[in-house]
Amino acid sequence: VYIHCTMAAWDPNGLDNTKKACHYVKDHGWELLDNPMYSSLCDCCDSTCKARKARSPGAGNGLVQKAVIGPLTIIDLAS
């Protein structure tokens, strides 16, 4: 299996609710990966962010790079 993706990066000083990387922490809520002190940028992840339409990875003047990761080997642990 190969993963093909387009990555976009922005200056961390320019993060806002459209340029962020959030992840969900069980029993805590949404947290900003770059700097948890600014997790308030993730407040919309349960509501308005979900409804946001997909955008081009290059939108917002970020640095864009295509990448391929792999090959990844999938192992059936049940066997």
N, C-alpha and C positions, 0 to 999 in steps of 0.2 A: 504494500500500500504506500502510495506517495501522497503527501499533502501539498497542494498548490495554493498559495495565498498572495494577496497584495497587502503589504503592511504600510501604514502611515505613521509618521512620528512628528511630534510638535515639541517646541521649546516648553519645558515644564512650567516656566513662568507664564505661559500663555494658555494654560488649561482653563476651560470653562465647561458649561453643561453640554456642549456639542463635541468637545475634544477631551475625552477622559477614558480611563479604563477602570471599570468597577467590577467587583466580584462580591458574591453574597456569602456572608459569614453566618452560619446557623446560630440562632439565638442572639444575634447582634444586629444583623441587617446589612445594607450595602456599604462597602468600604472602597475607597479609592486606592488602587494598587500603587500608584506613584508615591503618594504621601498620605497616610491615613488621617493626618491632621486636617486635610481638606476634603474629607468624606462628604461634606455638605453638597458638593458638586453632584453626588450620586442620589440626592434626595428624590429626584424625579424618576428613578429607575422602576419604581412600582406603579407609576402612573403615566405621565406625559412622555417620558423617554421611550416607552414601549411603542407608542403610537407613531413615533417619528419615522418618516419614510427613509428608506435606504438612500445613502448618498455615495457619491464617488469617493474612493479612498483619498484622492488628491484634493478634494474640496477643503478649503480652509488654508491653503498654502503650506501644507505640511510636506515633509520629505517622504517620498513614496518609493518603495522598492518591491519588486516581485521576488518571491522565494519559493523553493521547492525543498521539502524536508522528506527524507526517506532514502532507501526503503525502510519501512517499519514492518516488523514481523508480528503477526497476531498469533497468539498461542491460546489454545482452548484449555483453560485450567480444569475444566470438568473431566477431561480425558485422563 
